[in-house]
Amino acid sequence: MSGRTVHSSGTVALSVAMVAIGVALIAQVIGGTGGVLSARLLLGILFLAAGIARLYIERKRRRRA
C-alpha cells in the first residue's frame, strides 16, 4: 500500500466521520434538545458541509491521478 493510497483512504474515512457527526448534531437539535439558532445546529451544518466538501475534493483528485 503506497503512501498516497493510505492518505486518500484516511481522508475519506475522516470525511465520512465528519458527515456522521454533523448529521448527529443536527438530529439532536431536531429531536428537541436545542433551539433553532443553537450552536449545535451551526456546528452540525459546518461539520456536514466540511465533510461533504472533503469527499468532493478527494473524488476530483482521484479522477485526475
MOPAC internal coordinates of N, CA, C and O (Angstrom, degrees):
PM7 1SCF
backbone

  N    0.0000 0     0.00 0     0.00 0    0    0    0
  C    1.4435 1     0.00 0     0.00 0    1    0    0
  C    1.5233 1   108.61 1     0.00 0    2    1    0
  O    1.2310 1   121.05 1   -56.31 1    3    2    1
  N    1.3112 1   115.59 1   123.69 1    3    2    1
  C    1.4581 1   119.55 1  -177.68 1    5    3    2
  C    1.5256 1   110.80 1   -80.56 1    6    5    3
  O    1.2310 1   121.35 1   -15.28 1    7    6    5
  N    1.3121 1   115.03 1   164.72 1    7    6    5
  C    1.4544 1   120.69 1   179.40 1    9    7    6
  C    1.5102 1   112.60 1   -62.00 1   10    9    7
  O    1.2310 1   120.68 1   143.74 1   11   10    9
  N    1.3220 1   116.31 1   -36.26 1   11   10    9
  C    1.4691 1   120.76 1   179.77 1   13   11   10
  C    1.5264 1   110.66 1   -65.41 1   14   13   11
  O    1.2310 1   120.17 1   140.36 1   15   14   13
  N    1.3239 1   117.28 1   -39.64 1   15   14   13
  C    1.4587 1   121.48 1   179.20 1   17   15   14
  C    1.5265 1   110.90 1   -66.33 1   18   17   15
  O    1.2310 1   120.64 1   138.04 1   19   18   17
  N    1.3155 1   116.39 1   -41.96 1   19   18   17
  C    1.4690 1   120.75 1   178.80 1   21   19   18
  C    1.5229 1   109.82 1   -63.64 1   22   21   19
  O    1.2310 1   120.48 1   135.52 1   23   22   21
  N    1.3226 1   116.70 1   -44.48 1   23   22   21
  C    1.4673 1   120.84 1   179.59 1   25   23   22
  C    1.5187 1   110.94 1   -62.25 1   26   25   23
  O    1.2310 1   120.11 1   135.29 1   27   26   25
  N    1.3103 1   117.40 1   -44.71 1   27   26   25
  C    1.4517 1   122.07 1  -179.38 1   29   27   26
  C    1.5316 1   111.14 1   -64.02 1   30   29   27
  O    1.2310 1   120.56 1   136.65 1   31   30   29
  N    1.3163 1   116.54 1   -43.35 1   31   30   29
  C    1.4677 1   120.61 1   179.08 1   33   31   30
  C    1.5263 1   111.12 1   -65.21 1   34   33   31
  O    1.2310 1   120.58 1   140.09 1   35   34   33
  N    1.3089 1   116.49 1   -39.91 1   35   34   33
  C    1.4587 1   120.71 1   177.51 1   37   35   34
  C    1.5149 1   112.15 1   -64.27 1   38   37   35
  O    1.2310 1   120.80 1   139.89 1   39   38   37
  N    1.3173 1   116.07 1   -40.11 1   39   38   37
  C    1.4638 1   120.85 1   178.23 1   41   39   38
  C    1.5245 1   110.66 1   -62.88 1   42   41   39
  O    1.2310 1   120.46 1   136.39 1   43   42   41
  N    1.3160 1   116.73 1   -43.61 1   43   42   41
  C    1.4648 1   120.57 1   179.55 1   45   43   42
  C    1.5266 1   110.28 1   -65.28 1   46   45   43
  O    1.2310 1   120.10 1   136.23 1   47   46   45
  N    1.3192 1   117.42 1   -43.77 1   47   46   45
  C    1.4699 1   120.81 1  -179.16 1   49   47   46
  C    1.5311 1   111.42 1   -62.52 1   50   49   47
  O    1.2310 1   120.19 1   134.35 1   51   50   49
  N    1.3129 1   117.25 1   -45.65 1   51   50   49
  C    1.4631 1   120.06 1   179.34 1   53   51   50
  C    1.5308 1   111.84 1   -68.20 1   54   53   51
  O    1.2310 1   120.25 1   145.79 1   55   54   53
  N    1.3169 1   117.13 1   -34.21 1   55   54   53
  C    1.4631 1   120.45 1   178.06 1   57   55   54
  C    1.5280 1   110.87 1   -66.02 1   58   57   55
  O    1.2310 1   120.57 1   137.77 1   59   58   57
  N    1.3219 1   116.52 1   -42.23 1   59   58   57
  C    1.4662 1   120.52 1   177.56 1   61   59   58
  C    1.5293 1   109.71 1   -63.73 1   62   61   59
  O    1.2310 1   120.22 1   140.28 1   63   62   61
  N    1.3265 1   117.18 1   -39.72 1   63   62   61
  C    1.4672 1   120.78 1   177.14 1   65   63   62
  C    1.5281 1   110.81 1   -62.79 1   66   65   63
  O    1.2310 1   120.11 1   139.76 1   67   66   65
  N    1.3222 1   117.39 1   -40.24 1   67   66   65
  C    1.4689 1   121.01 1   178.41 1   69   67   66
  C    1.5230 1   111.02 1   -63.72 1   70   69   67
  O    1.2310 1   120.32 1   139.15 1   71   70   69
  N    1.3206 1   116.99 1   -40.85 1   71   70   69
  C    1.4663 1   120.87 1   177.62 1   73   71   70
  C    1.5263 1   109.62 1   -63.25 1   74   73   71
  O    1.2310 1   120.32 1   136.38 1   75   74   73
  N    1.3249 1   117.00 1   -43.62 1   75   74   73
  C    1.4671 1   120.87 1  -179.57 1   77   75   74
  C    1.5288 1   111.06 1   -63.29 1   78   77   75
  O    1.2310 1   120.06 1   138.24 1   79   78   77
  N    1.3257 1   117.49 1   -41.76 1   79   78   77
  C    1.4686 1   120.88 1   178.01 1   81   79   78
  C    1.5221 1   109.87 1   -63.68 1   82   81   79
  O    1.2310 1   120.35 1   137.13 1   83   82   81
  N    1.3148 1   116.93 1   -42.87 1   83   82   81
  C    1.4629 1   120.68 1   178.63 1   85   83   82
  C    1.5170 1   112.27 1   -61.04 1   86   85   83
  O    1.2310 1   120.53 1   135.58 1   87   86   85
  N    1.3166 1   116.60 1   -44.42 1   87   86   85
  C    1.4676 1   120.70 1   179.17 1   89   87   86
  C    1.5293 1   110.01 1   -64.32 1   90   89   87
  O    1.2310 1   120.14 1   138.88 1   91   90   89
  N    1.3335 1   117.33 1   -41.12 1   91   90   89
  C    1.4673 1   120.66 1   179.59 1   93   91   90
  C    1.5269 1   111.35 1   -63.41 1   94   93   91
  O    1.2310 1   120.16 1   137.87 1   95   94   93
  N    1.3241 1   117.29 1   -42.13 1   95   94   93
  C    1.4629 1   120.32 1   178.81 1   97   95   94
  C    1.5224 1   111.60 1   -64.85 1   98   97   95
  O    1.2310 1   120.63 1   137.88 1   99   98   97
  N    1.3147 1   116.40 1   -42.12 1   99   98   97
  C    1.4623 1   120.36 1   178.57 1  101   99   98
  C    1.5263 1   110.13 1   -65.52 1  102  101   99
  O    1.2310 1   120.14 1   139.59 1  103  102  101
  N    1.3240 1   117.34 1   -40.41 1  103  102  101
  C    1.4627 1   121.21 1   179.23 1  105  103  102
  C    1.5314 1   111.27 1   -63.16 1  106  105  103
  O    1.2310 1   120.00 1   143.08 1  107  106  105
  N    1.3137 1   117.61 1   -36.92 1  107  106  105
  C    1.4676 1   120.50 1   177.17 1  109  107  106
  C    1.5170 1   111.09 1   -62.64 1  110  109  107
  O    1.2310 1   120.59 1   137.69 1  111  110  109
  N    1.3183 1   116.48 1   -42.31 1  111  110  109
  C    1.4661 1   119.95 1   179.99 1  113  111  110
  C    1.5199 1   109.92 1   -66.47 1  114  113  111
  O    1.2310 1   120.26 1   135.47 1  115  114  113
  N    1.3149 1   117.10 1   -44.53 1  115  114  113
  C    1.4600 1   120.91 1  -179.98 1  117  115  114
  C    1.5310 1   110.09 1   -65.79 1  118  117  115
  O    1.2310 1   120.97 1   146.31 1  119  118  117
  N    1.3357 1   115.75 1   -33.69 1  119  118  117
  C    1.4589 1   120.45 1   179.46 1  121  119  118
  C    1.5136 1   114.18 1   -68.91 1  122  121  119
  O    1.2310 1   119.67 1   170.90 1  123  122  121
  N    1.3067 1   118.23 1    -9.10 1  123  122  121
  C    1.4430 1   120.48 1   173.20 1  125  123  122
  C    1.5069 1   115.90 1   108.90 1  126  125  123
  O    1.2310 1   119.38 1  -173.22 1  127  126  125
  N    1.3431 1   118.79 1     6.78 1  127  126  125
  C    1.4613 1   119.09 1  -178.92 1  129  127  126
  C    1.5259 1   112.56 1   -94.26 1  130  129  127
  O    1.2310 1   120.27 1  -169.53 1  131  130  129
  N    1.3057 1   117.09 1    10.47 1  131  130  129
  C    1.4687 1   119.48 1   179.80 1  133  131  130
  C    1.5153 1   110.97 1  -159.87 1  134  133  131
  O    1.2310 1   120.86 1   -18.13 1  135  134  133
  N    1.3037 1   115.96 1   161.87 1  135  134  133
  C    1.4605 1   120.80 1   178.74 1  137  135  134
  C    1.5149 1   111.49 1   -81.35 1  138  137  135
  O    1.2310 1   121.66 1    -7.55 1  139  138  137
  N    1.3218 1   114.42 1   172.45 1  139  138  137
  C    1.4680 1   120.67 1  -178.14 1  141  139  138
  C    1.5246 1   111.11 1   -63.84 1  142  141  139
  O    1.2310 1   119.82 1   144.87 1  143  142  141
  N    1.3083 1   117.95 1   -35.13 1  143  142  141
  C    1.4596 1   121.47 1  -178.53 1  145  143  142
  C    1.5295 1   111.48 1  -105.43 1  146  145  143
  O    1.2310 1   120.38 1  -144.61 1  147  146  145
  N    1.3155 1   116.88 1    35.39 1  147  146  145
  C    1.4622 1   120.26 1  -177.07 1  149  147  146
  C    1.5263 1   111.39 1   -79.58 1  150  149  147
  O    1.2310 1   121.37 1   -18.04 1  151  150  149
  N    1.3110 1   114.99 1   161.96 1  151  150  149
  C    1.4614 1   120.74 1   178.39 1  153  151  150
  C    1.5244 1   110.60 1   -66.53 1  154  153  151
  O    1.2310 1   120.17 1   147.36 1  155  154  153
  N    1.3314 1   117.29 1   -32.64 1  155  154  153
  C    1.4697 1   120.27 1   178.27 1  157  155  154
  C    1.5200 1   111.52 1   -61.90 1  158  157  155
  O    1.2310 1   120.72 1   138.95 1  159  158  157
  N    1.3119 1   116.22 1   -41.05 1  159  158  157
  C    1.4591 1   119.36 1   179.27 1  161  159  158
  C    1.5203 1   110.32 1   -64.17 1  162  161  159
  O    1.2310 1   120.46 1   134.56 1  163  162  161
  N    1.3168 1   116.72 1   -45.44 1  163  162  161
  C    1.4666 1   120.68 1   178.77 1  165  163  162
  C    1.5306 1   111.03 1   -60.89 1  166  165  163
  O    1.2310 1   120.47 1   133.69 1  167  166  165
  N    1.3253 1   116.70 1   -46.31 1  167  166  165
  C    1.4671 1   119.89 1   178.28 1  169  167  166
  C    1.5226 1   111.64 1   -63.41 1  170  169  167
  O    1.2310 1   120.47 1   140.31 1  171  170  169
  N    1.3182 1   116.70 1   -39.69 1  171  170  169
  C    1.4631 1   120.41 1   178.58 1  173  171  170
  C    1.5206 1   111.86 1   -61.40 1  174  173  171
  O    1.2310 1   120.98 1   135.25 1  175  174  173
  N    1.3178 1   115.72 1   -44.75 1  175  174  173
  C    1.4640 1   119.99 1   179.04 1  177  175  174
  C    1.5301 1   110.31 1   -64.26 1  178  177  175
  O    1.2310 1   120.50 1   137.89 1  179  178  177
  N    1.3316 1   116.66 1   -42.11 1  179  178  177
  C    1.4689 1   119.61 1  -179.78 1  181  179  178
  C    1.5266 1   112.13 1   -66.43 1  182  181  179
  O    1.2310 1   120.02 1   137.18 1  183  182  181
  N    1.3410 1   117.57 1   -42.82 1  183  182  181
  C    1.4617 1   120.33 1   177.05 1  185  183  182
  C    1.5259 1   110.45 1   -61.72 1  186  185  183
  O    1.2310 1   120.59 1   135.44 1  187  186  185
  N    1.3157 1   116.48 1   -44.56 1  187  186  185
  C    1.4575 1   120.67 1  -179.98 1  189  187  186
  C    1.5256 1   110.92 1   -61.36 1  190  189  187
  O    1.2310 1   120.30 1   133.39 1  191  190  189
  N    1.3210 1   117.02 1   -46.61 1  191  190  189
  C    1.4667 1   120.75 1  -179.33 1  193  191  190
  C    1.5267 1   111.58 1   -64.68 1  194  193  191
  O    1.2310 1   120.46 1   137.66 1  195  194  193
  N    1.3306 1   116.73 1   -42.34 1  195  194  193
  C    1.4686 1   119.59 1  -179.68 1  197  195  194
  C    1.5242 1   111.25 1   -65.73 1  198  197  195
  O    1.2310 1   120.13 1   138.30 1  199  198  197
  N    1.3258 1   117.35 1   -41.70 1  199  198  197
  C    1.4645 1   120.41 1   179.24 1  201  199  198
  C    1.5165 1   112.22 1   -63.76 1  202  201  199
  O    1.2310 1   120.77 1   135.91 1  203  202  201
  N    1.3326 1   116.12 1   -44.09 1  203  202  201
  C    1.4639 1   120.10 1   179.00 1  205  203  202
  C    1.5263 1   110.65 1   -65.10 1  206  205  203
  O    1.2310 1   120.35 1   138.81 1  207  206  205
  N    1.3302 1   116.93 1   -41.19 1  207  206  205
  C    1.4632 1   120.33 1   179.27 1  209  207  206
  C    1.5229 1   111.43 1   -63.35 1  210  209  207
  O    1.2310 1   120.43 1   138.56 1  211  210  209
  N    1.3317 1   116.78 1   -41.44 1  211  210  209
  C    1.4646 1   119.86 1   178.55 1  213  211  210
  C    1.5249 1   111.42 1   -64.01 1  214  213  211
  O    1.2310 1   120.20 1   139.34 1  215  214  213
  N    1.3282 1   117.23 1   -40.66 1  215  214  213
  C    1.4611 1   120.46 1   177.64 1  217  215  214
  C    1.5298 1   110.99 1   -64.21 1  218  217  215
  O    1.2310 1   120.55 1   139.23 1  219  218  217
  N    1.3231 1   116.55 1   -40.77 1  219  218  217
  C    1.4585 1   121.29 1   179.61 1  221  219  218
  C    1.5320 1   110.72 1   -63.71 1  222  221  219
  O    1.2310 1   120.58 1   133.80 1  223  222  221
  N    1.3154 1   116.51 1   -46.20 1  223  222  221
  C    1.4688 1   120.66 1  -179.43 1  225  223  222
  C    1.5276 1   110.79 1   -65.16 1  226  225  223
  O    1.2310 1   120.32 1   138.83 1  227  226  225
  N    1.3178 1   117.00 1   -41.17 1  227  226  225
  C    1.4644 1   120.13 1   179.46 1  229  227  226
  C    1.5275 1   110.62 1   -64.91 1  230  229  227
  O    1.2310 1   120.45 1   141.97 1  231  230  229
  N    1.3183 1   116.74 1   -38.03 1  231  230  229
  C    1.4653 1   120.16 1   178.45 1  233  231  230
  C    1.5254 1   110.89 1   -64.09 1  234  233  231
  O    1.2310 1   120.71 1   137.87 1  235  234  233
  N    1.3381 1   116.26 1   -42.13 1  235  234  233
  C    1.4644 1   119.67 1   177.85 1  237  235  234
  C    1.5283 1   110.83 1   -65.26 1  238  237  235
  O    1.2310 1   120.24 1   142.24 1  239  238  237
  N    1.3353 1   117.16 1   -37.76 1  239  238  237
  C    1.4620 1   120.87 1   179.86 1  241  239  238
  C    1.5289 1   110.85 1   -65.94 1  242  241  239
  O    1.2310 1   120.06 1   141.28 1  243  242  241
  N    1.3193 1   117.49 1   -38.72 1  243  242  241
  C    1.4634 1   121.03 1   179.29 1  245  243  242
  C    1.5252 1   111.41 1   -65.27 1  246  245  243
  O    1.2310 1   120.18 1   143.94 1  247  246  245
  N    1.3242 1   117.25 1   -36.06 1  247  246  245
  C    1.4601 1   120.52 1   178.89 1  249  247  246
  C    1.5212 1   111.26 1   -65.82 1  250  249  247
  O    1.2310 1   120.33 1   142.64 1  251  250  249
  N    1.3454 1   116.98 1   -37.36 1  251  250  249
  C    1.4661 1   120.86 1  -178.33 1  253  251  250
  C    1.5141 1   112.16 1   -72.63 1  254  253  251
  O    1.2310 1   120.83 1   147.89 1  255  254  253
  N    1.3190 1   116.03 1   -32.11 1  255  254  253
  C    1.4799 1   119.48 1  -174.67 1  257  255  254
  C    1.5001 1   112.69 1   -76.18 1  258  257  255
  O    1.2310 1   120.10 1   180.00 1  259  258  257

